[in-house]
Amino acid sequence: MSAQSGKDMLLRLDQNGSGSFLTVAGLRTKSLAFNTASIDITDAESAGRWRELLAGGGIKRASLSGAGIFKDKSSDEEIRSLFFAGTIRNWQLLLPDFGTIEGAFQIVALEFSADHASEVTFDIALESAGELSFTVI
């Protein structure tokens, strides 16, 4: 597999819960992190006192984040309204030549910043709110 262009990694929002996805415009950076909490089952009889973990245990979660500039009125308005309402909505992250991650996420942070001599930028952070699916491209 060859290197992929970062511009092809897309964050998309289900606009109204019907599966009609809108690309969040103006994002310059995007990232996805998967995490799981381990469950320690070590006891007095654990071999050599080495920690033991419960296979398949723990809470799984995914975090999405992005940063960019506001460019598209419809996606900008939708993001602001979802954040202030605390709404959980389906989102997609398209990873070129890999697949699409899709599921319910909630916007947990929305930050705005600007330098005196440049454009207004925003940072967005989302946390998973249910089971995610992965579709191979």
N, C-alpha and C positions, 0 to 999 in steps of 0.2 A: 504494500500500500504506500502510495506517495504522500507527501505532506499535504495538508489541507489548509485552505484559506480561512482565516478567522471570521471573515465577513459572511461565510456560509453557515456559521453556527447561529441559528435563529431562535429567539424566544418568542413564542406565540401565545396569545390569550384567547380563550373561548369567550367571545363577546357577550353571549346571552344564555349560555348553557345548552345550546342546540348543536354544538360541534362545529360552529362557524368560527374558525380561528383567524385572528388578526395579528400580524407581526408587529411587535413593539419596535417602533421606528427610532432611529437615532442612537441605538446602543453601540458603543465602541468596544466595550469589554463585556464578556459573559463568562460565568463559571458555574459548575455543577459539582457538588460534593455529596457523596453517600457516606453515611455513618451508621454504626450499630453499637449499642451498649453491650458489653460482655457481662456474663453472669458467672461470677466466681463460685465454684463448687469445691474448692480446696477444703480438706478436712485433716484431722490428725493422722489418717492413714494414707495420705497422698504420698506417692513415691518420691523419696528424697526431699520432701517438703516443697516440691515444685507446684506452682499454681496450676490448677485444673479449671477449664472453662466448660460450660454447658454448650454443646454443639447446637446450633440453630436457635439459641436463646437470645434474649435481648430485644430491645426496641430498635427498629430500623427507621432511619429518617434521611431525607434529602434536603439540601439547601441549594437554592438558585440565587445568583446575584448578577447584577449588571450595572454598568455605568455608561452614561452618554449624554446626549443633548436632546431636548424636546424638538421634534420635527414634524410630528403628525398629530393634528388636533384631536382626532377621534381616539387614538390610543392614549394620548396624554390625559384626556378627560376621563377615560375609563379607568386608568390606573389610579388617578386621584380619588375618584368616587369609590373604588373598591377598597382603597386603604382606609379612608375615613369611615366607611360603613363596616369595616372588619369582615368583608365578604370573602368566603372561600369559593374559588372558581377553578375550573380545569385550565391547565397550562400545558404547553408542549415545549420541549427543547429539542431542536433538530441538530444532531451531530453528524456532519457530512461523512459519508462512507461508513457510518457506524450504525445509526438508527435514530429512533425518536423515543424520547422519554415523555410519558404523558400521565397526568393525574391531578388531583386536587392540591392546590397550594393556597396559602394565605400570605398577603404582603405584610411583612413584619417590620419593615423599615423603608422609609422613603425620605431621602435627604436631598436638599438643593444647595448648590454652592455656586459662587461666581468670583472671578477675579475682576478687578477694576477694568482691565483692558481686554477681557475675553467674554465668551458666551456663558450663559447660565447652564450648568450641568446638573444631572441628577444621578443618584445611586439608589438602587432598589434591591431589597432582599426578600426572598420568599422562603417559607418553610413548608414541607409536605404536610398534608392534612388527611392522609389516607394512603391506600395501596397505589403504587405506581405500576404502569405497564411499560414494556419495552418492545418496540417493533423494529426488526432489522430492516434496513433499507435494501 
